[in-house]
Amino acid sequence: MDPSTRRERTLRTLRQVRDGSLQPEDALDLVAAAPFEDIGYANIDLHRQLRQGMGEVVYGAGKTPSQIAGIVSAMAGKGLVNIMVTRVSQAGVDAVEAAGIPVQYHGIARLAVAVPARIEPLVGNIVIASGGTSDMPVCEEASLVCETLGDRVTRVYDVGVAGLHRLLAKLDILAKARVVVVVAGMEGALASVVGGLVGCPVVAVPTSVGYGANFGGLSALLSMLNSCASGVSVVNIDNGFGAAVIASRINRMEGIV
């Protein structure tokens, strides 16, 4: 079931209770079911779509292929679509497919979308900018999550500060963004540069790309946290998913131009 359809059905049920055409006890049966489902090794949050506007997302790392397949199967059995599994291996995707569930796998991002359903129309304009090609796995995770949530995404890759003219050539694209997600490793300076050029919110994602003194992304993280540009917020190292969710929510806020 499409998430918007689920919300509309729940709202219609509540209105029927208000006007007296439906008894509260019957409405409870329609809406409540179980707010979560216990499958032994996981408690699946079935009402997250109602609370937050997006369904539960499965973090694949650390889970066995059979656990991933079991969780996705339970969610699909409740009519959920566009079930995202992040940081998932090909073995996990194979297990989901073996369970008879359609799935799209994006290998670079290590992101799977089970029971894929097209969302139309895509809204707003989120720009995903990367310092270098090596940052692409995190960029693609962010881009694909945004698109799965229904956001229009423009990719601007490999525009790091080592060749600033590459970024300046994209100023017209940056100017049209409602939010920019900046993904960069090494020293992470790109977030400050972009933050000083645009008037929209910037979500900075430090990556673990870099030589030894990058300390697995720590140097980029600290640079972004210490940015002198206004309007720059920072998520955890390599957290393209977290940045995408923040950007998607900003993209849908009223009053953002």
C-alpha positions as CSV (number, residue, x, y, z in Angstrom):
1,M,0.0,0.0,0.0
2,D,1.3,3.4,-0.9
3,P,2.2,5.4,2.2
4,S,0.0,8.4,1.3
5,T,-2.9,6.0,0.8
6,R,-2.3,4.5,4.2
7,R,-2.4,7.9,5.8
8,E,-5.5,8.9,3.9
9,R,-7.3,5.8,5.0
10,T,-6.4,6.3,8.6
11,L,-7.6,9.9,8.5
12,R,-10.9,8.9,6.8
13,T,-11.4,6.3,9.6
14,L,-10.9,9.0,12.3
15,R,-13.3,11.3,10.6
16,Q,-15.9,8.6,10.5
17,V,-15.6,8.3,14.3
18,R,-16.0,12.0,14.7
19,D,-19.2,12.2,12.7
20,G,-20.6,9.1,14.4
21,S,-20.7,6.7,11.4
22,L,-18.1,4.4,12.9
23,Q,-17.9,3.1,16.4
24,P,-14.5,3.7,18.2
25,E,-14.1,-0.1,18.8
26,D,-14.5,-0.8,15.1
27,A,-12.1,2.0,14.2
28,L,-9.5,0.6,16.6
29,D,-9.6,-2.8,14.7
30,L,-9.1,-0.9,11.4
31,V,-6.3,1.3,12.6
32,A,-4.4,-0.3,15.4
33,A,-3.8,-3.9,14.3
34,A,-0.5,-4.2,16.1
35,P,1.6,-1.0,16.2
36,F,4.6,-3.4,15.9
37,E,5.2,-7.0,15.0
38,D,7.5,-9.2,17.1
39,I,9.2,-11.8,14.9
40,G,11.5,-13.0,17.5
41,Y,14.8,-11.3,16.6
42,A,13.2,-8.0,15.6
43,N,10.2,-5.8,16.6
44,I,9.0,-4.2,13.3
45,D,7.5,-0.7,13.7
46,L,4.4,-0.7,11.6
47,H,3.2,2.7,12.6
48,R,6.3,4.7,11.8
49,Q,4.8,5.9,8.5
50,L,1.8,7.4,10.5
51,R,4.1,9.1,13.0
52,Q,6.9,10.3,10.8
53,G,5.8,10.3,7.2
54,M,8.2,7.5,6.2
55,G,8.3,3.8,7.1
56,E,10.9,2.0,9.1
57,V,14.2,1.5,7.3
58,V,16.2,-1.7,7.8
59,Y,19.9,-1.3,8.6
60,G,21.5,-4.3,6.9
61,A,25.0,-4.4,8.4
62,G,25.3,-6.9,11.2
63,K,22.2,-8.8,10.2
64,T,22.3,-12.2,8.5
65,P,20.7,-12.6,5.1
66,S,17.9,-14.7,6.6
67,Q,17.1,-12.0,9.2
68,I,17.0,-9.3,6.5
69,A,14.7,-11.5,4.4
70,G,12.5,-12.2,7.4
71,I,12.1,-8.5,8.3
72,V,11.4,-7.4,4.8
73,S,8.9,-10.2,4.3
74,A,7.0,-9.2,7.4
75,M,6.9,-5.6,6.3
76,A,5.8,-6.5,2.7
77,G,3.1,-8.8,4.2
78,K,1.6,-5.7,5.8
79,G,1.3,-3.9,2.5
80,L,4.4,-1.7,2.8
81,V,6.2,-0.6,-0.3
82,N,9.5,1.0,-1.0
83,I,11.1,-0.8,1.9
84,M,14.7,0.5,2.2
85,V,17.5,-1.7,3.4
86,T,20.8,0.2,3.9
87,R,24.3,-1.1,4.0
88,V,23.2,-4.4,2.7
89,S,25.3,-7.0,0.8
90,Q,24.4,-8.9,-2.3
91,A,23.8,-12.0,-0.1
92,G,21.1,-10.1,1.8
93,V,19.5,-9.0,-1.4
94,D,19.6,-12.6,-2.8
95,A,17.8,-13.8,0.4
96,V,15.0,-11.2,-0.1
97,E,14.6,-12.3,-3.7
98,A,14.5,-15.9,-2.7
99,A,11.6,-15.1,-0.4
100,G,9.7,-14.0,-3.5
101,I,9.9,-10.3,-2.9
102,P,10.8,-7.9,-5.7
103,V,13.8,-5.8,-4.9
104,Q,16.1,-3.3,-6.6
105,Y,19.7,-3.2,-5.6
106,H,22.0,-0.3,-6.0
107,G,25.5,-1.8,-5.5
108,I,27.5,1.4,-5.2
109,A,25.3,2.7,-2.4
110,R,24.7,-0.7,-0.9
111,L,21.0,0.2,-0.8
112,A,18.1,-2.1,-1.6
113,V,14.5,-1.1,-2.2
114,A,12.1,-3.9,-1.7
115,V,8.6,-3.8,-3.3
116,P,9.6,-0.8,-5.3
117,A,6.8,1.6,-6.2
118,R,7.2,4.7,-8.4
119,I,6.4,8.0,-6.6
120,E,4.9,10.8,-8.7
121,P,5.5,13.6,-8.9
122,L,8.9,14.1,-7.3
123,V,8.9,17.3,-5.3
124,G,11.3,20.2,-4.5
125,N,15.0,20.2,-5.4
126,I,17.7,18.7,-3.3
127,V,21.3,19.0,-4.6
128,I,23.8,16.3,-3.7
129,A,27.4,17.6,-4.1
130,S,30.5,15.6,-3.6
131,G,34.1,16.6,-3.1
132,G,35.4,13.7,-5.3
133,T,34.4,10.5,-7.1
134,S,35.6,8.4,-4.1
135,D,32.7,9.9,-2.1
136,M,30.2,8.5,-4.5
137,P,29.0,5.5,-2.4
138,V,27.8,7.9,0.4
139,C,26.5,10.4,-2.2
140,E,24.5,7.7,-3.9
141,E,23.1,6.4,-0.6
142,A,21.8,10.0,0.1
143,S,20.5,10.5,-3.5
144,L,18.7,7.3,-3.7
145,V,17.1,7.6,-0.3
146,C,15.8,11.1,-1.2
147,E,14.4,9.8,-4.5
148,T,12.7,6.9,-2.8
149,L,11.1,9.3,-0.4
150,G,9.8,11.3,-3.3
151,D,12.3,14.1,-3.6
152,R,13.7,15.5,-6.8
153,V,17.5,15.2,-6.7
154,T,20.2,16.9,-8.8
155,R,23.7,15.3,-8.5
156,V,26.7,17.5,-8.7
157,Y,29.7,15.2,-8.2
158,D,33.5,15.8,-8.1
159,V,33.5,19.5,-7.4
160,G,35.9,19.6,-4.6
161,V,38.0,22.6,-3.5
162,A,41.2,21.3,-5.2
163,G,39.6,22.6,-8.4
164,L,37.2,25.4,-7.3
165,H,36.3,26.4,-10.8
166,R,34.4,23.1,-11.1
167,L,32.1,24.1,-8.3
168,L,31.7,27.7,-9.5
169,A,30.5,26.4,-12.8
170,K,27.5,24.9,-11.0
171,L,26.4,28.0,-9.2
172,D,23.2,28.2,-11.2
173,I,22.2,24.7,-10.0
174,L,23.1,25.4,-6.4
175,A,21.1,28.6,-6.4
176,K,17.9,26.7,-7.3
177,A,18.3,24.2,-4.4
178,R,15.9,24.1,-1.4
179,V,18.7,22.2,0.5
180,V,22.2,21.0,-0.4
181,V,23.8,17.9,0.9
182,V,27.6,18.2,0.7
183,V,29.6,15.0,0.9
184,A,33.4,15.3,1.3
185,G,36.3,13.5,2.8
186,M,40.0,14.6,3.1
187,E,39.8,18.0,5.0
188,G,36.0,18.4,4.3
189,A,36.4,22.0,3.2
190,L,33.7,21.8,0.6
191,A,30.9,22.2,3.1
192,S,32.1,25.6,4.2
193,V,32.6,26.8,0.6
194,V,29.1,25.8,-0.4
195,G,27.7,27.2,2.8
196,G,29.1,30.5,1.9
197,L,27.6,30.5,-1.6
198,V,24.0,29.4,-1.0
199,G,21.1,30.8,1.0
200,C,19.4,27.4,1.7
201,P,20.3,24.9,4.5
202,V,23.4,22.8,3.9
203,V,23.7,19.3,5.4
204,A,27.3,18.2,5.5
205,V,28.4,14.6,5.4
206,P,32.1,13.9,6.3
207,T,33.4,10.7,4.7
208,S,36.2,8.3,5.6
209,V,37.9,9.0,2.3
210,G,41.5,10.3,2.8
211,Y,45.0,9.4,3.8
212,G,46.1,8.5,7.4
213,A,45.7,12.0,9.0
214,N,42.1,11.9,7.8
215,F,41.6,9.5,10.7
216,G,38.8,7.6,9.0
217,G,36.8,10.8,8.5
218,L,37.4,12.4,11.8
219,S,39.4,15.4,10.3
220,A,36.6,16.1,7.8
221,L,34.0,15.8,10.7
222,L,35.9,18.3,12.8
223,S,36.3,20.7,9.9
224,M,32.6,20.6,9.1
225,L,31.7,21.1,12.7
226,N,34.0,24.1,12.9
227,S,32.6,25.7,9.7
228,C,32.5,29.5,9.7
229,A,29.7,29.4,7.2
230,S,26.2,30.0,8.5
231,G,23.5,27.4,8.0
232,V,25.7,24.3,7.9
233,S,24.6,21.2,9.9
234,V,26.6,18.1,10.2
235,V,25.8,14.4,10.4
236,N,28.0,11.4,11.3
237,I,30.8,10.1,9.2
238,D,29.6,8.3,6.0
239,N,26.0,8.8,7.1
240,G,24.4,9.5,3.7
241,F,21.1,8.0,4.9
242,G,20.8,10.4,7.9
243,A,21.6,13.4,5.7
244,A,19.0,12.3,3.2
245,V,16.2,12.1,5.7
246,I,17.0,15.6,7.1
247,A,17.2,17.0,3.6
248,S,13.9,15.4,2.6
249,R,12.2,16.9,5.6
250,I,13.6,20.3,4.9
251,N,12.6,20.0,1.3
252,R,8.9,19.5,2.3
253,M,8.8,22.4,4.9
254,E,6.4,25.2,4.1
255,G,8.1,28.6,3.6
256,I,11.4,27.3,2.3
257,V,12.1,29.0,-1.1
